[in-house]
Protein backbone atom coordinates (compact mmCIF):
# COMPACT_ATOMS: atom_id res chain seq x y z
CA UNK A 1 0.00 0.00 0.00
CA UNK A 2 1.35 3.48 -0.84
CA UNK A 3 2.96 5.56 1.87
CA UNK A 4 4.78 8.87 1.71
CA UNK A 5 7.52 10.10 3.99
CA UNK A 6 9.21 13.35 4.93
CA UNK A 7 12.88 13.83 5.70
CA UNK A 8 14.71 15.30 8.64
CA UNK A 9 18.44 15.70 9.14
CA UNK A 10 20.94 16.39 11.88
CA UNK A 11 24.67 16.04 11.33
CA UNK A 12 25.82 12.53 12.05
CA UNK A 13 22.32 11.16 12.36
CA UNK A 14 20.72 10.47 9.00
CA UNK A 15 17.02 9.78 9.49
CA UNK A 16 17.51 8.01 12.81
CA UNK A 17 19.34 9.08 15.93
CA UNK A 18 22.70 7.42 15.37
CA UNK A 19 25.55 9.78 16.02
CA UNK A 20 28.57 8.49 14.22
CA UNK A 21 29.98 11.98 14.11
CA UNK A 22 32.32 10.55 16.73
CA UNK A 23 34.46 9.46 13.79
CA UNK A 24 35.26 13.11 13.22
CA UNK A 25 35.24 14.03 16.91
CA UNK A 26 38.09 11.58 17.35
CA UNK A 27 40.40 13.74 15.25
CA UNK A 28 41.59 15.53 18.34
CA UNK A 29 41.81 12.56 20.71
CA UNK A 30 39.69 9.58 21.65
CA UNK A 31 39.00 11.13 25.05
CA UNK A 32 37.70 14.39 23.66
CA UNK A 33 34.55 15.61 25.37
CA UNK A 34 32.11 17.18 22.88
CA UNK A 35 30.38 20.46 23.65
CA UNK A 36 27.61 20.13 26.21
CA UNK A 37 25.68 23.07 24.76
CA UNK A 38 24.83 24.27 21.31
CA UNK A 39 28.09 24.82 19.50
CA UNK A 40 30.30 23.89 16.61
CA UNK A 41 33.68 22.23 16.50
CA UNK A 42 36.57 24.09 14.80
CA UNK A 43 36.05 22.37 11.45
CA UNK A 44 32.28 23.01 11.47
CA UNK A 45 30.67 26.14 10.06
CA UNK A 46 27.23 27.39 9.08
CA UNK A 47 28.67 30.33 7.16
CA UNK A 48 28.32 29.56 3.47
CA UNK A 49 30.72 32.39 2.62
CA UNK A 50 33.56 30.43 4.22
CA UNK A 51 33.08 27.66 1.66
CA UNK A 52 31.73 29.43 -1.41
CA UNK A 53 34.16 29.48 -4.32
CA UNK A 54 36.69 27.15 -2.70
CA UNK A 55 38.03 23.87 -4.07
CA UNK A 56 38.55 20.53 -2.36
CA UNK A 57 39.91 17.11 -3.25
CA UNK A 58 36.61 15.47 -2.29
CA UNK A 59 33.11 16.77 -1.69
CA UNK A 60 30.89 14.52 0.44
CA UNK A 61 27.19 15.37 0.39
CA UNK A 62 25.54 14.17 3.60
CA UNK A 63 27.11 14.05 7.06
CA UNK A 64 25.26 10.99 8.31
CA UNK A 65 26.10 7.43 9.27
CA UNK A 66 28.17 6.86 6.13
CA UNK A 67 29.34 10.34 5.23
CA UNK A 68 31.19 10.96 8.49
CA UNK A 69 33.48 7.89 8.52
CA UNK A 70 34.01 8.26 4.77
CA UNK A 71 35.04 11.90 5.08
CA UNK A 72 37.19 11.25 8.15
CA UNK A 73 39.05 8.50 6.30
CA UNK A 74 39.63 10.59 3.17
CA UNK A 75 40.89 13.50 5.26
CA UNK A 76 43.94 11.47 6.23
CA UNK A 77 45.47 12.40 2.87
CA UNK A 78 43.13 14.85 1.11
CA UNK A 79 41.05 17.96 1.68
CA UNK A 80 37.37 17.16 2.18
CA UNK A 81 34.21 19.24 2.24
CA UNK A 82 31.18 17.71 3.96
CA UNK A 83 27.89 19.43 3.14
CA UNK A 84 25.09 18.69 5.62
CA UNK A 85 21.55 20.01 5.30
CA UNK A 86 21.01 19.76 9.06
CA UNK A 87 22.75 21.28 12.05
CA UNK A 88 25.03 20.19 14.84
CA UNK A 89 23.80 17.40 17.14
CA UNK A 90 25.35 18.97 20.22
CA UNK A 91 22.87 20.41 22.70
CA UNK A 92 19.83 19.36 20.67
CA UNK A 93 17.02 18.51 23.15
CA UNK A 94 15.36 16.10 20.74
CA UNK A 95 18.40 13.82 20.96
CA UNK A 96 17.86 13.32 24.65
CA UNK A 97 16.81 9.91 25.94
CA UNK A 98 13.35 11.22 26.74
CA UNK A 99 12.72 11.80 23.04
CA UNK A 100 13.72 8.30 21.89
CA UNK A 101 17.22 9.56 21.15
CA UNK A 102 20.27 7.93 22.64
CA UNK A 103 23.16 9.01 20.40
CA UNK A 104 26.73 7.98 21.13
CA UNK A 105 27.71 11.58 21.78
CA UNK A 106 25.88 11.28 25.12
CA UNK A 107 28.12 8.45 26.30
CA UNK A 108 30.15 10.43 28.81
CA UNK A 109 32.26 7.57 30.15
CA UNK A 110 35.48 7.04 28.27
CA UNK A 111 35.46 3.37 29.20
CA UNK A 112 32.18 2.89 27.36
CA UNK A 113 31.77 0.99 24.10
CA UNK A 114 31.15 4.25 22.31
CA UNK A 115 34.63 5.45 23.23
CA UNK A 116 36.58 2.20 23.07
CA UNK A 117 35.63 1.64 19.46
CA UNK A 118 36.12 5.21 18.27
CA UNK A 119 39.12 5.32 15.90
CA UNK A 120 41.59 8.18 15.83
CA UNK A 121 41.92 8.26 12.03
CA UNK A 122 41.59 11.47 10.10
CA UNK A 123 43.10 14.93 9.97
CA UNK A 124 40.95 17.80 11.26
CA UNK A 125 43.02 20.31 9.29
CA UNK A 126 41.91 18.66 6.05
CA UNK A 127 38.17 18.74 6.64
CA UNK A 128 35.46 21.39 6.49
CA UNK A 129 31.91 20.58 7.59
CA UNK A 130 29.34 22.99 6.20
CA UNK A 131 26.12 22.83 8.23
CA UNK A 132 22.60 23.94 7.32
CA UNK A 133 23.33 23.87 3.60
CA UNK A 134 21.30 21.97 1.00
CA UNK A 135 22.85 20.83 -2.26
CA UNK A 136 20.89 22.14 -5.22
CA UNK A 137 22.64 20.19 -7.95
CA UNK A 138 25.97 18.88 -9.18
CA UNK A 139 28.04 20.97 -11.59
CA UNK A 140 29.23 19.07 -14.67
CA UNK A 141 31.81 19.90 -17.31
CA UNK A 142 31.42 18.34 -20.73
CA UNK A 143 34.68 17.54 -22.54
CA UNK A 144 33.64 17.03 -26.14
CA UNK A 145 37.16 16.03 -27.24
CA UNK A 146 37.37 13.26 -24.69
CA UNK A 147 33.65 12.53 -25.09
CA UNK A 148 33.10 12.54 -21.34
CA UNK A 149 31.05 14.37 -18.75
CA UNK A 150 32.75 14.97 -15.42
CA UNK A 151 31.51 16.28 -12.07
CA UNK A 152 33.22 19.59 -11.34
CA UNK A 153 31.56 20.68 -8.10
CA UNK A 154 28.24 21.44 -6.42
CA UNK A 155 25.73 24.25 -6.09
CA UNK A 156 24.13 24.73 -2.70
CA UNK A 157 21.74 27.00 -0.84
CA UNK A 158 20.92 27.71 2.79
CA UNK A 159 18.61 25.11 4.28
CA UNK A 160 16.52 27.60 6.25
CA UNK A 161 15.08 29.25 3.14
CA UNK A 162 16.17 32.71 4.29
CA UNK A 163 17.58 33.32 0.83
CA UNK A 164 17.54 31.65 -2.56
CA UNK A 165 21.07 32.74 -3.36
CA UNK A 166 23.13 29.92 -4.85
CA UNK A 167 26.70 29.19 -3.82
CA UNK A 168 29.28 26.90 -5.40
CA UNK A 169 32.19 24.71 -4.32
CA UNK A 170 34.50 22.82 -6.64
CA UNK A 171 36.75 19.81 -6.97
CA UNK A 172 40.48 20.39 -7.26
CA UNK A 173 41.95 19.72 -10.68
CA UNK A 174 44.16 16.67 -11.07
CA UNK A 175 47.87 17.40 -10.64
CA UNK A 176 50.73 15.98 -12.71
CA UNK A 177 48.41 13.79 -14.77
CA UNK A 178 47.30 12.07 -11.59
CA UNK A 179 43.77 11.08 -10.66
CA UNK A 180 41.30 13.60 -9.32
CA UNK A 181 38.76 13.31 -6.53
CA UNK A 182 35.00 12.88 -6.64
CA UNK A 183 31.73 14.36 -5.60
CA UNK A 184 30.34 11.61 -3.36
CA UNK A 185 26.64 11.46 -2.53
CA UNK A 186 25.94 9.92 0.87
CA UNK A 187 22.60 11.61 1.43
CA UNK A 188 20.65 8.38 1.94
CA UNK A 189 18.00 6.50 0.02
CA UNK A 190 15.81 9.60 -0.26
CA UNK A 191 18.45 12.30 -0.64
CA UNK A 192 20.91 10.78 -3.11
CA UNK A 193 18.37 9.91 -5.84
CA UNK A 194 16.78 13.33 -5.41
CA UNK A 195 20.13 15.09 -5.94
CA UNK A 196 20.87 13.02 -9.04
CA UNK A 197 17.48 13.91 -10.50
CA UNK A 198 17.93 17.60 -9.71
CA UNK A 199 21.32 17.39 -11.41
CA UNK A 200 19.87 16.01 -14.65
CA UNK A 201 20.66 12.34 -14.10
CA UNK A 202 17.62 10.08 -14.25
CA UNK A 203 14.69 9.15 -16.51
CA UNK A 204 14.75 11.79 -19.24
CA UNK A 205 10.96 12.01 -19.57
CA UNK A 206 10.60 12.80 -15.86
CA UNK A 207 13.36 15.41 -15.92
CA UNK A 208 11.79 17.20 -18.87
CA UNK A 209 8.55 17.56 -16.90
CA UNK A 210 10.49 19.85 -14.54
CA UNK A 211 12.48 21.57 -17.32
CA UNK A 212 15.70 20.06 -15.96
CA UNK A 213 18.39 19.72 -18.67
CA UNK A 214 19.17 16.04 -19.16
CA UNK A 215 22.82 15.29 -18.45
CA UNK A 216 22.33 11.52 -18.53
CA UNK A 217 19.16 9.56 -19.28
CA UNK A 218 19.43 6.88 -16.58
CA UNK A 219 16.23 4.93 -15.96
CA UNK A 220 17.25 3.32 -12.66
CA UNK A 221 17.44 6.51 -10.60
CA UNK A 222 14.66 6.44 -8.00
CA UNK A 223 13.69 2.84 -8.77
CA UNK A 224 13.66 -0.05 -6.30
CA UNK A 225 13.03 2.03 -3.19
CA UNK A 226 12.26 -0.21 -0.21
CA UNK A 227 11.73 0.01 3.53
CA UNK A 228 11.17 -2.40 6.41
CA UNK A 229 7.42 -2.44 7.14
CA UNK A 230 6.65 -2.71 10.84
CA UNK A 231 3.68 -3.52 13.04
CA UNK A 232 3.39 -2.71 16.74
CA UNK A 233 1.35 -4.05 19.64
CA UNK A 234 0.24 -1.39 22.13
CA UNK A 235 0.26 -2.02 25.89
CA UNK A 236 -1.01 -0.26 28.96
CA UNK A 237 2.22 0.82 30.66
CA UNK A 238 3.03 -0.90 33.92
CA UNK A 239 4.33 1.30 36.76
CA UNK A 240 7.20 -1.18 37.13
CA UNK A 241 8.81 -0.20 33.87
CA UNK A 242 12.10 1.63 34.25
CA UNK A 243 14.53 3.23 31.91
CA UNK A 244 17.47 0.96 31.32
CA UNK A 245 20.86 1.27 29.74
CA UNK A 246 21.32 2.53 26.19
CA UNK A 247 19.93 0.19 23.55
CA UNK A 248 22.23 -1.81 21.32
CA UNK A 249 23.42 0.74 18.78
CA UNK A 250 23.36 -1.61 15.82
CA UNK A 251 22.89 -5.27 15.10
CA UNK A 252 23.46 -7.47 12.09
CA UNK A 253 21.63 -10.78 11.88
CA UNK A 254 21.02 -13.43 9.28
CA UNK A 255 18.41 -16.07 8.59
CA UNK A 256 15.46 -14.12 9.98
CA UNK A 257 12.56 -12.81 7.95
CA UNK A 258 11.32 -10.49 10.64
CA UNK A 259 12.58 -9.17 13.96
CA UNK A 260 11.00 -8.10 17.23
CA UNK A 261 12.43 -4.80 18.35
CA UNK A 262 13.20 -4.07 22.00
CA UNK A 263 10.89 -2.29 24.38
CA UNK A 264 11.04 1.46 23.82
CA UNK A 265 9.66 4.18 26.07
CA UNK A 266 8.91 6.86 23.53
CA UNK A 267 8.57 10.22 25.23
CA UNK A 268 7.68 10.11 28.90
CA UNK A 269 7.73 7.60 31.70
CA UNK A 270 4.40 9.02 32.79
CA UNK A 271 2.77 7.88 29.56
CA UNK A 272 -0.01 5.31 29.69
CA UNK A 273 0.94 3.35 26.60
CA UNK A 274 3.89 1.40 25.30
CA UNK A 275 4.56 -0.99 22.47
CA UNK A 276 6.54 -3.88 21.05
CA UNK A 277 7.16 -3.78 17.33
CA UNK A 278 8.19 -6.28 14.69
CA UNK A 279 9.35 -5.63 11.16
CA UNK A 280 9.77 -7.50 7.89
CA UNK A 281 13.52 -7.75 7.36
CA UNK A 282 13.54 -8.71 3.68
CA UNK A 283 10.45 -7.23 2.00
CA UNK A 284 9.65 -8.09 -1.60
CA UNK A 285 7.50 -5.05 -2.37
CA UNK A 286 9.30 -2.17 -4.07
CA UNK A 287 8.48 1.46 -4.65
CA UNK A 288 9.71 4.53 -6.49
CA UNK A 289 11.03 8.02 -5.81
CA UNK A 290 10.15 10.98 -8.03
CA UNK A 291 10.74 14.69 -7.83
CA UNK A 292 8.06 16.82 -6.26
CA UNK A 293 9.74 20.13 -7.03
CA UNK A 294 12.98 21.61 -8.34
CA UNK A 295 13.51 23.12 -4.89
CA UNK A 296 15.92 20.73 -3.11
CA UNK A 297 14.41 21.72 0.24
CA UNK A 298 11.11 20.16 -0.81
CA UNK A 299 10.79 16.46 -0.09
CA UNK A 300 10.58 14.17 -3.12
CA UNK A 301 7.49 12.06 -3.68
CA UNK A 302 8.16 8.53 -2.43
CA UNK A 303 5.91 5.51 -2.78
CA UNK A 304 7.11 2.47 -0.82
CA UNK A 305 4.20 0.18 -1.75
CA UNK A 306 4.18 -1.43 1.67
CA UNK A 307 2.72 -4.97 1.66
CA UNK A 308 1.86 -4.72 -2.03
CA UNK A 309 3.23 -8.23 -2.61
CA UNK A 310 1.34 -11.16 -1.12
CA UNK A 311 4.50 -12.57 0.44
CA UNK A 312 4.99 -9.41 2.50
CA UNK A 313 1.38 -9.38 3.61
CA UNK A 314 1.63 -13.00 4.76
CA UNK A 315 4.80 -12.17 6.68
CA UNK A 316 2.97 -9.31 8.37
CA UNK A 317 0.16 -11.62 9.46
CA UNK A 318 2.77 -14.01 10.85
CA UNK A 319 4.36 -11.13 12.74
CA UNK A 320 1.06 -10.12 14.30
CA UNK A 321 0.38 -13.69 15.37
CA UNK A 322 3.83 -13.89 16.93
CA UNK A 323 3.34 -10.56 18.68
CA UNK A 324 0.02 -11.84 19.99
CA UNK A 325 1.79 -14.79 21.61
CA UNK A 326 4.51 -12.56 23.01
CA UNK A 327 1.98 -10.05 24.28
CA UNK A 328 0.12 -12.75 26.17
CA UNK A 329 3.20 -14.22 27.83
CA UNK A 330 3.73 -13.75 31.54
CA UNK A 331 7.22 -12.34 30.99
CA UNK A 332 5.81 -9.43 29.03
CA UNK A 333 2.62 -8.70 30.93
CA UNK A 334 4.56 -8.43 34.21
CA UNK A 335 6.39 -5.39 32.87
CA UNK A 336 4.13 -3.95 30.21
CA UNK A 337 0.67 -4.97 31.26
CA UNK A 338 -1.88 -6.40 28.85
CA UNK A 339 -2.05 -5.38 25.22
CA UNK A 340 -4.92 -3.07 24.43
CA UNK A 341 -5.70 -4.21 20.88
CA UNK A 342 -8.42 -6.83 21.11
CA UNK A 343 -8.49 -7.22 17.34
CA UNK A 344 -5.24 -9.18 17.56
CA UNK A 345 -7.42 -12.21 18.28
CA UNK A 346 -9.14 -11.79 14.93
CA UNK A 347 -9.28 -14.10 11.93
CA UNK A 348 -6.56 -14.25 9.28
CA UNK A 349 -8.51 -11.95 6.94
CA UNK A 350 -9.04 -9.44 9.73
CA UNK A 351 -5.34 -9.57 10.57
CA UNK A 352 -4.52 -8.87 6.93
CA UNK A 353 -6.69 -5.77 7.11
CA UNK A 354 -5.09 -4.82 10.43
CA UNK A 355 -1.67 -5.00 8.75
CA UNK A 356 -2.74 -2.80 5.85
CA UNK A 357 -4.21 -0.17 8.17
CA UNK A 358 -1.40 -0.10 10.74
CA UNK A 359 1.82 -0.72 8.80
CA UNK A 360 4.51 1.84 9.62
CA UNK A 361 8.10 2.55 8.74
CA UNK A 362 11.29 1.79 10.65
CA UNK A 363 13.10 4.37 8.52
CA UNK A 364 15.42 1.72 7.10
CA UNK A 365 15.09 3.08 3.58
CA UNK A 366 17.26 1.64 0.84
CA UNK A 367 17.39 1.51 -2.95
CA UNK A 368 16.99 4.20 -5.56
CA UNK A 369 20.61 4.14 -6.81
CA UNK A 370 21.13 0.39 -6.92
CA UNK A 371 24.48 -1.18 -7.80
CA UNK A 372 24.35 -2.51 -11.36
CA UNK A 373 21.58 -0.12 -12.33
CA UNK A 374 22.76 3.37 -11.38
CA UNK A 375 26.27 2.78 -10.04
CA UNK A 376 28.90 0.15 -10.80
CA UNK A 377 30.57 -2.09 -8.22
CA UNK A 378 32.97 0.74 -7.36
CA UNK A 379 29.95 2.99 -6.64
CA UNK A 380 30.72 5.22 -9.65
CA UNK A 381 27.64 6.64 -11.36
CA UNK A 382 27.42 5.02 -14.78
CA UNK A 383 28.05 7.33 -17.72
CA UNK A 384 29.79 10.21 -15.91
CA UNK A 385 33.20 10.76 -14.32
CA UNK A 386 34.04 12.02 -10.86
CA UNK A 387 30.69 11.15 -9.26
CA UNK A 388 29.91 8.34 -6.83
CA UNK A 389 26.99 7.33 -4.67
CA UNK A 390 27.97 5.50 -1.50
CA UNK A 391 25.11 4.89 0.92
CA UNK A 392 22.05 2.71 1.50
CA UNK A 393 20.48 3.89 -1.76
CA UNK A 394 22.80 1.41 -3.50
CA UNK A 395 21.45 -1.59 -1.54
CA UNK A 396 19.13 -4.15 -3.10
CA UNK A 397 17.96 -5.22 0.36
CA UNK A 398 18.35 -4.12 3.95
CA UNK A 399 21.08 -6.06 5.79
CA UNK A 400 19.34 -7.78 8.70
CA UNK A 401 18.32 -5.53 11.56
CA UNK A 402 19.24 -1.85 11.88
CA UNK A 403 21.43 -1.12 8.82
CA UNK A 404 23.48 1.52 10.64
CA UNK A 405 26.46 -0.77 11.30
CA UNK A 406 26.61 -1.94 7.69
CA UNK A 407 26.35 1.61 6.34
CA UNK A 408 29.00 2.86 8.76
CA UNK A 409 31.42 0.09 7.79
CA UNK A 410 30.76 0.72 4.09
CA UNK A 411 31.81 4.34 4.53
CA UNK A 412 35.03 3.42 6.26
CA UNK A 413 35.82 0.61 3.80
CA UNK A 414 35.20 2.69 0.70
CA UNK A 415 37.26 5.53 2.16
CA UNK A 416 40.21 3.16 2.53
CA UNK A 417 39.72 1.89 -1.01
CA UNK A 418 39.73 5.41 -2.42
CA UNK A 419 42.93 6.22 -0.53
CA UNK A 420 44.55 3.09 -1.94
CA UNK A 421 43.42 3.93 -5.46
CA UNK A 422 44.84 7.46 -5.25
CA UNK A 423 48.13 6.12 -3.91
CA UNK A 424 48.36 3.58 -6.76
CA UNK A 425 48.28 0.70 -4.31
CA UNK A 426 46.69 -2.67 -4.85
CA UNK A 427 42.99 -2.92 -3.99
CA UNK A 428 42.21 -4.19 -0.51
CA UNK A 429 40.67 -7.62 -0.22
JOCOR-V794601 format. One record per pair of residues at least 4 apart in sequence whose ideal C-beta (glycine too) atoms are under 8 Angstrom apart, sorted by the first residue. I is the first residue (numbers start at 1). J is the second residue. If there is no record, write none. Layout:
i	j
I	J
I	J
This chain:
i	j
1	305
1	306
1	307
1	308
1	356
1	359
2	287
2	303
2	304
2	305
2	306
3	303
3	304
3	306
3	359
3	361
4	301
4	302
4	303
5	190
5	299
5	302
5	304
5	361
5	365
6	299
7	15
7	190
7	191
7	299
8	15
8	86
9	13
9	14
9	15
9	64
9	84
9	85
9	86
10	86
10	87
10	88
10	89
10	92
10	95
11	21
11	44
11	63
11	64
11	84
11	86
11	87
11	88
11	89
11	129
11	131
12	18
12	19
12	20
12	21
12	22
12	24
12	63
12	64
12	65
12	68
12	89
12	103
12	105
13	17
13	18
13	19
13	64
13	65
13	86
13	89
13	95
13	103
14	18
14	62
14	64
14	65
14	188
14	404
14	407
15	188
15	190
15	363
15	365
16	363
16	402
16	404
17	95
17	100
17	101
17	102
17	103
18	65
18	103
18	104
18	249
18	250
18	404
19	89
19	95
19	103
19	104
19	105
20	64
20	65
20	68
20	69
20	104
20	404
20	408
21	25
21	63
21	68
21	89
21	105
22	26
22	104
22	105
22	114
22	118
23	68
23	69
23	72
23	118
23	119
23	121
23	122
23	412
24	41
24	43
24	68
24	71
24	72
24	122
24	124
24	127
24	129
25	32
25	34
25	41
25	105
25	118
26	30
26	32
26	72
26	118
26	119
26	120
26	121
26	122
27	43
27	72
27	75
27	120
27	122
27	123
27	124
27	127
28	32
28	124
29	120
30	110
30	115
30	118
30	120
31	110
31	115
33	108
34	41
34	90
34	105
35	39
35	40
35	41
35	90
35	91
36	90
36	91
37	90
37	91
38	88
38	90
38	91
38	92
39	88
39	90
39	91
40	44
40	45
40	46
40	88
40	90
40	131
41	88
41	129
42	124
43	124
43	127
43	128
43	129
44	88
44	129
44	131
45	50
45	51
45	128
45	129
45	130
45	131
46	87
46	130
46	131
46	132
46	133
47	51
48	52
48	130
48	133
48	156
48	158
48	167
50	128
50	130
51	81
51	128
51	130
51	133
51	167
51	169
52	167
52	168
52	169
53	167
53	168
53	169
53	170
54	81
54	169
54	170
55	153
55	169
55	170
55	171
55	172
55	173
56	78
56	79
56	80
56	81
56	128
56	169
56	170
56	171
56	172
56	181
57	74
57	78
57	79
57	80
57	171
57	172
57	180
57	181
58	71
58	74
58	78
58	79
58	80
58	81
58	171
58	181
58	182
58	183
58	184
58	418
59	80
59	81
59	83
59	153
59	154
59	169
59	171
59	181
59	182
59	183
59	184
60	67
60	70
60	71
60	74
60	80
60	81
60	82
60	83
60	184
60	186
61	67
61	83
61	135
61	154
61	183
61	184
61	185
61	186
61	187
61	191
61	192
61	195
62	66
62	67
62	82
62	83
62	84
62	85
62	185
62	186
62	187
62	188
62	191
62	192
62	391
63	67
63	68
63	71
63	82
63	83
63	84
63	86
63	129
64	68
64	84
64	186
64	187
64	188
64	391
65	404
65	407
65	408
65	411
66	70
66	186
66	390
66	391
66	392
66	407
66	408
66	410
66	411
67	71
67	82
67	84
67	184
67	186
67	187
67	391
67	411
68	72
68	82
68	411
69	73
69	408
69	411
69	412
69	415
70	74
70	184
70	186
70	390
70	411
70	412
70	414
70	415
71	75
71	80
71	82
71	127
71	129
71	415
72	76
72	121
72	122
72	127
72	415
73	121
73	122
73	411
73	412
73	415
73	416
73	418
73	419
74	78
74	80
74	415
74	418
74	419
75	79
75	80
75	122
75	123
75	124
75	126
75	127
76	121
76	122
76	123
76	126
76	419
77	126
77	419
77	422
77	423
78	126
78	181
78	422
79	126
79	127
79	128
79	172
80	126
80	127
80	128
81	127
81	128
81	130
81	169
82	127
82	128
82	129
82	130
83	130
83	133
83	135
83	154
83	156
83	169
84	129
84	130
84	131
84	132
84	133
85	132
85	133
85	134
85	135
85	159
85	187
85	191
86	131
86	132
86	159
87	92
87	131
87	132
88	92
88	131
89	95
89	103
89	105
90	105
93	99
94	99
94	101
95	99
95	101
95	103
95	105
95	106
96	101
96	106
97	101
97	102
97	106
97	243
98	267
98	268
99	267
100	264
100	266
100	267
102	106
102	246
102	247
104	114
104	249
107	112
107	113
107	114
107	115
107	246
109	115
110	115
111	115
111	116
112	116
113	117
113	249
114	118
114	249
122	126
122	127
123	127
130	156
132	158
132	159
132	160
133	156
133	157
133	158
133	159
133	167
134	156
134	157
134	158
134	159
134	296
134	297
135	154
135	155
135	156
135	187
135	195
135	296
136	154
136	155
136	156
136	157
136	166
136	198
136	296
137	154
137	155
137	195
137	198
137	199
137	200
137	296
138	151
138	153
138	154
138	155
138	183
138	195
138	196
138	199
138	387
139	151
139	152
139	153
139	154
139	155
139	168
139	170
140	149
140	150
140	151
140	152
140	199
140	200
140	215
140	384
141	149
141	150
141	152
142	148
142	149
143	147
143	148
143	149
143	150
148	384
148	385
149	215
149	216
149	383
149	384
149	385
150	384
150	385
150	386
151	171
151	182
151	183
151	384
151	385
151	386
151	387
152	170
152	171
152	386
153	168
153	169
153	170
153	171
153	183
154	168
154	169
154	183
155	166
155	167
155	168
156	166
156	167
156	168
156	169
157	163
157	164
157	165
157	166
157	167
157	296
157	297
158	162
158	163
158	165
159	297
161	297
171	180
171	181
171	182
171	183
171	386
172	180
172	181
173	180
174	178
174	179
174	180
178	422
179	421
179	422
180	386
181	386
181	422
182	380
182	386
182	387
182	388
182	418
183	386
183	387
183	388
184	387
184	388
184	389
184	390
185	191
185	192
185	195
185	196
185	369
185	387
185	388
185	389
185	390
185	391
185	393
186	192
186	389
186	390
186	391
186	411
187	191
187	192
187	194
187	195
187	391
188	192
188	365
188	391
188	392
188	393
189	193
189	225
189	289
189	365
189	366
189	367
189	368
189	391
189	392
189	393
189	395
190	194
190	289
190	299
190	300
190	302
190	365
190	368
191	195
192	196
192	368
192	369
192	389
192	391
192	393
193	197
193	202
193	221
193	222
193	225
193	289
193	300
193	368
193	369
193	393
194	198
194	289
194	291
194	296
194	300
195	199
195	296
196	201
196	202
196	218
196	221
196	369
196	374
196	381
196	389
197	201
197	202
197	206
197	207
197	212
197	221
197	222
197	290
197	291
197	300
198	212
198	291
198	294
198	296
199	215
200	207
200	212
200	213
200	214
200	215
200	216
201	215
201	216
201	218
201	221
201	381
201	383
201	384
202	206
202	207
202	216
202	217
202	218
202	219
202	221
202	222
203	207
203	217
203	218
203	219
203	221
203	222
204	208
204	214
204	217
205	209
206	210
206	290
206	291
207	212
207	213
207	214
208	212
208	214
210	291
210	293
210	294
211	294
212	294
215	384
216	381
216	383
216	384
218	374
218	381
218	382
218	383
219	223
219	373
220	224
220	369
220	370
220	373
220	374
221	368
221	369
221	374
222	288
222	289
222	290
222	300
222	368
223	286
223	288
223	367
223	368
223	370
223	373
224	286
224	367
224	368
224	370
224	373
224	396
225	286
225	287
225	288
225	289
225	302
225	303
225	304
225	365
225	366
225	367
225	368
226	283
226	285
226	286
226	287
226	304
226	365
226	366
226	367
226	397
226	398
227	283
227	287
227	304
227	306
227	361
227	362
227	363
227	364
227	365
227	366
228	279
228	280
228	281
228	283
228	361
228	362
228	364
228	398
229	279
229	280
229	283
229	285
229	304
229	306
229	307
229	312
229	316
229	359
229	360
229	361
229	362
230	261
230	277
230	278
230	279
230	280
230	359
230	360
230	361
230	362
231	277
231	278
231	279
231	316
231	319
231	320
231	323
231	354
231	355
231	358
231	359
231	360
232	275
232	276
232	277
232	278
232	358
232	360
233	275
233	276
233	277
233	320
233	323
233	324
233	326
233	327
233	339
233	341
233	344
234	273
234	274
234	275
234	339
234	340
234	341
235	273
235	274
235	275
235	276
235	327
235	332
235	336
235	337
235	338
235	339
235	340
236	272
236	273
236	274
236	336
236	337
236	338
236	340
237	241
237	271
237	272
237	273
237	274
237	336
237	337
238	334
238	335
238	336
238	337
240	334
240	335
241	263
241	265
241	269
241	274
241	335
241	336
242	269
243	265
243	269
247	262
247	264
248	262
249	404
249	405
250	401
250	402
250	404
250	405
250	408
251	400
251	401
251	402
251	405
252	399
252	400
252	401
252	405
252	406
253	259
253	400
253	401
254	400
256	281
256	400
257	280
257	281
257	282
257	315
258	278
258	279
258	280
258	281
258	315
258	318
258	319
258	322
259	278
259	279
259	281
259	400
259	401
260	276
260	277
260	278
260	322
260	323
260	326
261	276
261	277
261	278
261	279
261	362
263	274
263	276
263	335
263	336
264	274
264	275
264	277
265	269
265	271
265	274
266	271
266	274
267	271
273	340
274	336
276	323
276	326
276	327
276	332
276	336
277	362
278	319
278	322
278	323
279	319
279	362
279	364
280	312
280	315
280	316
280	319
281	398
281	400
281	401
282	397
282	398
283	306
283	309
283	312
283	315
284	309
284	311
284	312
285	304
285	305
285	306
285	307
285	308
285	309
285	312
286	305
286	367
287	302
287	303
287	304
287	305
288	302
288	303
289	300
289	301
289	302
289	303
289	368
290	300
290	301
290	302
291	300
291	301
292	298
292	299
292	300
292	301
293	298
304	361
306	312
306	359
307	312
307	313
307	316
307	355
307	356
307	359
308	312
309	313
310	314
311	315
312	316
313	317
313	352
313	355
313	356
314	318
315	319
316	320
316	352
316	355
316	359
317	321
317	348
317	351
317	352
317	355
318	322
319	323
320	324
320	344
320	351
320	354
320	355
321	325
321	351
322	326
323	327
323	344
324	328
324	339
324	344
324	345
325	329
326	332
327	332
327	333
327	338
327	339
327	344
328	332
328	333
328	339
329	333
330	334
331	335
332	336
333	337
333	338
339	344
343	350
343	354
344	351
344	354
346	350
346	351
346	354
347	351
348	352
349	353
350	354
351	355
352	356
353	357
354	358
355	359
361	365
364	392
364	398
364	402
364	403
365	392
366	392
366	393
366	395
366	396
366	397
366	398
366	403
367	393
367	395
367	396
368	374
368	393
369	373
369	374
369	375
369	381
369	389
369	391
369	393
369	394
370	374
370	375
370	393
370	394
370	395
370	396
371	375
371	376
371	377
371	379
371	394
371	396
372	376
372	377
374	381
374	382
374	389
374	394
375	379
375	380
375	381
375	382
375	388
375	389
375	394
376	380
376	382
378	388
378	417
379	388
379	389
379	390
379	394
379	414
380	387
380	388
381	387
381	388
381	389
389	393
389	394
390	394
390	410
390	411
390	414
391	407
391	410
392	398
392	403
392	407
395	399
395	403
398	403
399	403
399	406
400	406
403	407
404	408
405	409
406	410
407	411
408	412
409	413
410	414
411	415
412	416
413	417
413	428
414	418
415	419
416	420
416	428
417	421
417	427
417	428
418	422
419	423
420	425
420	426
420	427
420	428
421	425
421	427
